[in-house]
Amino acid sequence: MRFKDPISHLKSHLGKGELELMRTTALSLAGFSAALIILLVQTKGQPPYSAVALWSSIASLLIWLFGAQYVSVYLVHGERTYKYINIFLSAAISIFGYISLFVAVVAMVLQLSVSAGIVLAVLGFVLAVAVFVHSQSVARLCNESDA
């Protein structure tokens, strides 16, 4: 199947299962963010404490909670509403949620070991690039002719 418009391509893959997975992922990552906040509260004033990690965790928590609620509305109202989901907003929620959570984890690791934090940051960036390249190559497969 060939798609000229990438947005309609993405929307063609949305179903109840994908939206439920998006919501579950968002709630799981919100829980992880909350756990980081609790950990940082317990270490305040001690060497592993990082204000950057705290604020990034707070941002991550709020972003992922918003993402879970954004998707939940579509699940409640059913399949006929799925075509109206804002793919750009969904992507922004994911991108900013993952970035803020990653910054929080890297900031915490940096407090424990500078070299480990640098390795985590570099390899995380490499992973993000690899995932993006792979996503693009898979998307191109959808646009190839069936012949």
QUIPE-V107213 format. One line per field, one symbol per residue. ss: DSSP state (H for helix, E for strand, - for the rest). psi: psi as a letter, one per 20 degrees, with the letter a starting at -180 (. if undefined). A space follows every 50 residues. Layout:
ss: ???
psi: ???
This chain:
ss: -----HHHHHHH---HHHHHHHHHHHHHHHHHHHHHHHHHHHH------- HHHHHHHHHHHHHHHHHHHHHHHHHHH-HHHHHH--HHHHHHHHHHHHHH HHHHHHHHHHHH-HHHHHHHHHHHHHHHHHHHHHHHHHHHHH-----
psi: ppphohghgghiipaggghhgggggghghgggghhgggghhhjpirhipp hggghhggggggghgggghghhghhgirhiihiipohgggggggghgggh gggggghghhhhogghgggggghgggggggggggghhghhhhiqqi.
